[in-house]
Every structure is written in structure tokens, then in C-alpha cells.
Amino acid sequence: MADRKQQTIPFEGVLSSNSNVLDSAKSTNFESGRKINQVKVHGLREKIQARRKSLNDSLEGEVRAFLINEDELHTYDDLTKVNPVTPTTVLNCLQARYRARVFYTHAGCTLVALNPFHPVPQLYSLDVMKEYHTAPKPQEFKPHIFIVAEAAYRNVQGQVEPTNQSLVVSGESGAGKTWTSRCLMKYYATVAASSHTCQDTVERIEKRVLDSNPIMEAFGNACTLRNSNSSRFGKYIQLQLNRSQLLVGASVQTYLLEKTRVAFQAANERNFHIFYQMMKWATQQQRQEWKMPPDQKFNWLPNADRVLEEDCLEETLEAMDHLGINAEKQAQIFRILAGILHLGNVAFNPPIDESQPCDLGEESKVFLRTTAELLGISMEELQSCLRVRALKAGRQSTLLKPCSRAECSVRRDCLAKVIYAQLFDWMVSFINKSMCADNSSWCNFIGLLDVYGFECFQKNNLEQLCINYANEKLQQHFVGHYLKAQQEEYVAEGLEWSFVQYQDNQRCLDLIEGSPTSIFSLLNEVCRLNRASDAKQFMGRLEKELSSNDQVSWDKFSPQPHFIVSHYAGKVGYQIEGMMEKNKDPVPPELIRLLQQSEDPLMHSLFADTDAEGETTRGHNKVVTVVSKFKNSLESLMKILHSTTPHYTRCIKPNPDCRPLTFKKEEVITQLEACGIVETINISAAGFPIRIPYASFLQRYGLITHTRTPAPLANQNGFESGDKDSLGSAVMDVLRVVLRRHSPDPQLLSDTASHSSLVHCGRTKVFLTHAMLEHLEEHRAKVRSQKAFCIQCYWRKYQRRRREAKRRAATLIQAVVRSWLIRQQIKEWTKAACIIQRRWKEWRMLMDALAEAELDDAEDMHEETLASVPVLDPLVRERGSVQLTSLQEPVVVRSWPMGLALASAPNITVALTATGFQKVVSMMASLKMPFRSGEYRVETNQFDQGVASIRAQPRGSVKLHLQRSPLRYANMHPEQKGDGITGLNQILLEKR
């Protein structure tokens, strides 16, 4: 303690001492602290570098270990299964699959399609379509474009909520987007036509949808440096489905047709396909109508000797027939196209006097006259409109000024472009009218987007800027939907998520279309001022206004005015020269008025509703530039895409030369990095692509645990904390039941079902993987099957009880009806019997009266008969037999057994004599023969001599001639009897 006190120096003493000592101490402490901090920072840097090096070394080791098994690389159908996910591993897997001729690969939520550059017909056959469509789980099949198509088709039916779908096919020019879109349309037309209901209508719509492709490709596609069938316009096709998921209609929306290609084609490129189809495959009669001899050369048809598969006029004509374009309209269409080709051969010569219009050579005059005839307009007026410009001086006066040679060429090209653009729009409108359904007949749609791919040529202008701008918008939609929105939603819902870095192209879009200053806004500003365009001045304006944006740059060594934009797919340089004129897209009003006066019906209808004066009005409000129209149409397209569920297909071009089965790594890796495939794979592998709100989840899967969603909660989009608590337990119960069945290990379910590799319960939504969704759907289908079986059992029981009750009621009714009928029949029988009895009694009384009146005559006849009867043998008389002798006298029959003797002699005719009518009847009864039959008849002397009474004795013998008795009519019973005594005879016998 003493030592410590001795070393203690008072604070005041320090202040009073020499200040140099304090300063030196401070400087010493500062230097030592700085050295210590430097050592610490240096050590930390070394640790970070060492850690990074170790991580890189471990990652490289994992990559090398993964790439060792080259034979197994082609077996990875989904790139999310690749471990680790790096550009190298993804690239090698795609190369291995391409070598094995497997061209489709899943990349998480997208599909990667490699262009083989040669036909593979067995891959898109009808049997393959049916196989993927009828499969209960198409995801278990090999990757194919039909899996994406079937997933969208089933989503329209709605696993959770039926929504419209969009299939976005993107990629560079020549990557195979047009072919992929064609396969998708064919698949949906085949699938939607599989039902037998309304088969005629479905087949008609299906055929028209498929036939719209050849026409759109013929009029809108061309051969470029990168693709032999490049789409020079964008199109969005809506396939309209009814509630039965049948195709009932379709509509086409087009975007930015590259009409400048009609009058200008770059080196080694061609015009639109339709012109070459006319030139190569026209018949002799068509050539005469179009005034196109076989040896004719056209300036706007370069590389005509090149043979392409798309140069097929017959297919285009057949498609026109199926779409309802009759022969007359077809003739008008091709006459207009032929007129455009002849217009391209019109050349202007500079005039001798500048105050005079340009001259035309003799050959050019012939082409101009042919053009006028084909277009149905006057040659003189056409020549005047091309060489002389009308200028307005005030509101009424007009000045005519001769055009220079360059201006004449521009007006000629402008005329050709505006005619072709209007004709293309008319074709699209006609196609829509022929296959578009009423709004009341369809409820959902599947959209197919096929736009021009990313382009970069040696000379790029406004067309390439708009095309690449469209691709930037689609890339932003992809990034916003799959990369950005998903990760932000994971964090907002409380998932433990570490952000995956990705390339965001928002700054590039701000450069092109941003507000208040961008390339488009500056272009429109220059065009609305209607001043002479100066490329260098515009370039200086861009440098001044956009220098703060790092996405634009300039090459100081280039002599041409230009600017360079850093797109997501790479840097592209654009020439400014001519960009302002293309953005204005001016059409002289005198040309519009000339076309409106055309005698051709189709040409006249194309420009009937066009405002000629509006094209050159100086008012700022009426000037609509190409950039403005394209931007507005693209924004409407993006609204449609945001309102639908998108399905992305990334088409990859494996080599720049379009050679079959050739894979160049540097070409493919550039495209993979540009479109963010690796980032997509990482997010898809670690994330949950399916997100369902609690209410919707319980509405669909609550039946697994017999849970029903309250109606107020089922209709609202968000939840309060109480709502989450009330629905969370129900959702957890459903998930536990499903996970318990598919995960028998209790350790996996010990914590909770809300956090799993298959599912995660957020604050308002349930996040699922595709595997978990399949488990849920499988369990739901089983529960529904069980409940359906119970419903069937109760329904059958109910039906059986109803049938039994109906049977008993029917039996009772039948018994009552039968009893009533029998009572009615008995009443009728009783009534009939009374009538018969009454009639019989009357007849009996009459007969008795007649008999009593004739008794005296009968006694006399009896005595005479007894006297004439011969004496018979007593033995015969005693036995009662008939004595057959040769005597001609009749035989007397006295007893019944005599019939036994006559029964054995059917061929003899016997004459019998009886002493009275009763004995004749007794004899016939003993013989069991009626009085009349087809083989014999019985005659008595009564029939011959007349009968005074039925009781009168017969005179003479009784003869049997095998005939029926006349008393047969007295039958009481309806059935016929072949023998025996019936009717009145029976009554007489019973009476006796």
C-alpha cells in the first residue's frame, strides 16, 4: 500500500507540470494504439481471406467430385438436384444431356430447352401428347415442353383457385421459341379436342388455331443472320376455354411488326417469307395475274436462290382456305403484295433542273405502271405523290415542292411499309374474327407469348432497341416474380431465409423508359418538335442527360454517333443515325388519300378509316411515335402477365452457327448467366414455389380432418392475429395427418409440422413444395374417394328403399285395379247371362207352343215309321250293335254303344234311322262327332222334308256325311272344340 501511495501523483500536479510530457505520452499512446489496430485489421483480413480460400477450395473440391462421374451427369432431370449448384456444374449437366440427345431439363420453376437444330418428330407425336395428358403425375415423366403445357392446363381447372395461365417462351433469336410455341398450340388443340361434346365446333376452332400459325409466320417471319425463321413481330395468343376445358376460341395480339424489312434487308438476310413463296411456287396463271415472270428480279428480294423449309405457298393457301379467306380475297391480297414488289424496282434519277421533279427511266416507268395497276390506283397520281411534296402554308393554301432523289426513295419505301403494315393488321383482324369466341362462351384462357429474342448485330437501330427493351421487360417480370417477390415474401411471412443475390435489370429499364429523362423520352421530345434531326446533337443530349447512369456508355473512337446500353444479356451498341426518322414514322397525307381512292376493294378498305391529315399535324397531342405505341402495347401485355400465373420456358441456343447437335460452352454459359438460371435453381431448391392462403388451404384440404372454413374468413385476403390463431391449428392438423402418413418416423414430427423441408406455415400463408402438394392431393383424393363411397352407399340404400316402397305401392294399385276389373267383368257376365237366360226362356216357350200344336202329326208319323221298320236280329238288338248287311234299308240305332262299332270303319257311309230327334242327338253324342265337319255331315229326313218342330219325329233315316251340325252356332265358350256336343245340343242333352 505504501509503495502504491508513493507512486500516486496528484492530478493537479500533472496539470502544473510540463505540458510536453503529456503531449509526448499522448502521441506515444496513439501510435501504439494505431499499430495494435493495424495488427488486428490485418489479422482479420487474413482470417477472412483464409476462410474464403478454404470455402473456395472446398467448393472446387465439391465441383470436381461432382464432375468425376461424367456418365451420370445426363441423368439429372432437374438441376435443383445438382450439388453444388454452380455455373460449371449446370453447364456440364446440360452438355451431357445434349450429347445424350435429351433437350429438355427442369431448372426449378423453369424449363430449359436446348435447340437441337434438326427435326425430332418422335418427340412431339400424338401418342406422346396423349401420354403426358392422361398421366396422373406428368412431373414423374422425363422433362418435356408438354409437362409445362399440362401443368398450365390443369391449373386452369384449379387445384386451389382457377386462374388464367401464361406460357412465356423467351430466349435469343434462333433458340427455338417459334417452334416451341407451335408445339404448345398443337398440344392444346389436341387436348381440348379430346371430348366428344360439340366435336364439330371444337375441330373447327382447333383447325383454325393451328392454321393461323402458317399465315402469321409467312407474313411476319423472315430469315436473319441468327435464325432462318425469325419472328419479326411479337404475338400473344389467348386460347379461350369454356367451363369444360374445351377450346372454344382464340385471339391474337401483335406487337411492333418490323415493317422496315419490306424496303430494307441487311446483308445475307431476306424479306418476309410470303414474298419468296410467291416468287418460287406461283403457277403460270398466278404469275400472269401478278405480272411476275419467272426470270424477273426484284430489288427487295435478296438471296432468293436460298431454299428454306418455310418457302411453301401451298401450306399458306390451304391455311387461308380453312380460315375462311375466299379465292377473291386471296387474289386481292397477292395482287397487293405483287404491287409492293414492283414498287421496289422503281428507281429515281436526279433531275437536270433542281426545280423539277426527279426523272424515271423507261424500266422504272414500266414497274410504276404495273404497281398502279396491281394496286388499283392512277399511275399519274402515284408518280406525282412520289416525286412532289405538298406543304401547307396556313390553313387553306398548299405549296408543291419537288422532292430530291433521297426523298423520293424515302416516300417510295414509306408507301410500301404502310401498305404492308395495314395488310398485316387486316390479316390479324380477320384471323381473330374467324376464331374468336363470344365472351359468354369462355371463362378462362391460356396465353402463349412468343416475342422476338434478344438481338445484337453489327448495326443496330430503333428496331433492335425496342426488341431488346421488350426482352428487358420480360426479364424484369421473371426476376420480379421468381427471384425478388418470392424472397421478399419468405421474409415477410417469417421464414428463415438468406437472400440469394441475382442480377436486377431495373437500372437498365430506367435508362430506356424511366421518368423524367430516358432514351425514349428524349427521342419522343425530338420527334414532337418536328425539327430536322441531327444525330450528333442528339448524342450530345444523351451524354448530358444520362451520364449519371452506369448502364449507358460511349465509344470515343467510333466515328458514328451511337450509344451503348448494358443489357442483361450483354452490351449492345445502337446507331443514332436514322433513329429519329424511324420513331416519327411519317406517312405523307397525299399517299393516304391516293390509297383511299383505290379501285381495289381490299386496298380501299385498308385505308378507309385512316385520317390522312392526322399523320402530319404539328400539334403535339396528335403525334404518336413508334416508341410510344410500342411502350403502351407492352405495358398492356405486362398487365395481362401480372394477372395470370406465368410458366417460363428458357430456350437456349447451343451454338451461333445453327449447326445440328453442336454444343459450345462459351455460348451457352453467356445465356445462362444472362437469364439468371443459376440463381433460379438456387431459389427453387431452397424455397417453396407454392404459396396458399390459410382460408384457401382449408377450403380445399380441410376435408382431410373434417374442417370447414367459416364463410367470412374464406372471402377475405388478409388475416389478423386472431384469424391466424383460429385457422393455424386447423392447418397444422391437416399437415400432421398428411406428414404422418408419408413420414412414418415420429422423430420428424416431434417438433411441429409447421417447419419442414416440405412445408412451412407463415403468418398468413402455407408454403409448399411440389412434393408436399402431391402428398396433399393424393390424400385429398383418397378422402374424397372414401366419402364418395359413403355417399354412394347411402344413396343406394335410399334408392333401394324408394324402389321397395314404389314396388309395394305398385302392387297395391295393381291389386285394386285387378279387383275393380274383375268386378266389372263379373257384372258384365251377369248381365250377359241374364240376357241369354231371358232369350232362352222366350225361345223355349215358343218352341213348346209349336211342339204342342204339332203333336198330333207327330203321333201319326210315328205309327207309320214303326210299321215300316224291319225286324232285326234279337242278338243284335240286345247288344245295341249295328248290323251291316247288304240291305238298302236304314239301320236303327237304339243305344249308345253303337259308336264303338262305327269308330273302326271311318270310310263307310252309314245310313241310320232313329225314332226321334232326341235319339239322333244321343247317337251323335255316343259317336262324339259334331253334326258338321270337313270330312262328313249328318243328314236326317227332317232336313230334306222340313221340320215342323224340334220335337217332331224325323222321317226316314239319319245319314252321316261328315259335316258339322247347324246348331254349332250356339257355343257359349270362346274356345273351339273339335269334338263333343256344345251349345244348344248340350243344353238339350242335359235337359233330357
Secondary structure, 3 states (H helix, E strand, C coil): CHHHHHHCCCHHHHHHCCHHHHHHHHHHHHHHHHHHHHHHHHHHHHHHHHHHHHHHHHHHHHHHHHHHCHHHHHHCCEHHHCCCCCHHHHHHHHHHHHHCCCCEEEECCEEEEECCCCCCHHHHCHHHHHHHHHCCCHHHCCCCHHHHHHHHHHHHHCCCCCCCEEEEEEEECCCCHHHHHHHHHHHHHHHHCCCCCCHHHHHHHHHHHHHHHHHHHHHHEECCCCCCCEECCEEEEEEEECCCCCEEEEEEEEECCCHHHHCCCCCCCCCEHHHHHHHHHCCHHHHHHHCCCCCCCCCCCCCCCCCCCCCCHHHHHHHHHHHCCCHHHHHHHHHHHHHHHHHHCCCEECCCCCCCCCEECHHHHHHHHHHHHHHCCCHHHHHHHHHEEEEEECCCEEEEEECCHHHHHHHHHHHHHHHHHHHHHHHHHHHHHHHCCCHHHCCEEEEEEECCCECCCCCCCHHHHHHHHHHHHHHHHHHHHHHHHHHHHHHHCCCCCCCCCCCCCHHHHHHHHCCCCCHHHHHHHHHHHCCCCCHHHHHHHHHHHCCCCCCEECCCCCCCCEEEEEECCEEEEEECCCHHHHHHCCCCHHHHHHHHCCCCHHHHHHCCCCCCHHHCCCCHHHCCCHHHHHHHHHHHHHHHHHCCEEEEEEEECCCCCCCCCCCCHHHHHHHHHHHCHHHHHHHHHHCCCEEEEHHHHHHHHHHHCCCCCCHHHHCCCCCCHHHHHHHHHHHHHHHHHHHHHHCCCHHHHCCCCCECCCEEECCCEEEECHHHHHHHHHHHHHHHHHHHHHHHHHHHHHHHHHHHHHHHHHHHHHHHHHHHHHHHHHHHHHHHHHHHHHHHHHHHHHHHHHHHHCHHHHHHHHHHHHHHCCCCCHHHHHHCCCCCCCCCCCEECCCCCHHHHHHCCCCCCCEEECCCHHHHHHHHHHHCCCCECCCEEEECHHHHHCCCCCCCCCCCEEEEEECCCHHHHHCCCCCCCCCCCCCHHHHHHHHC
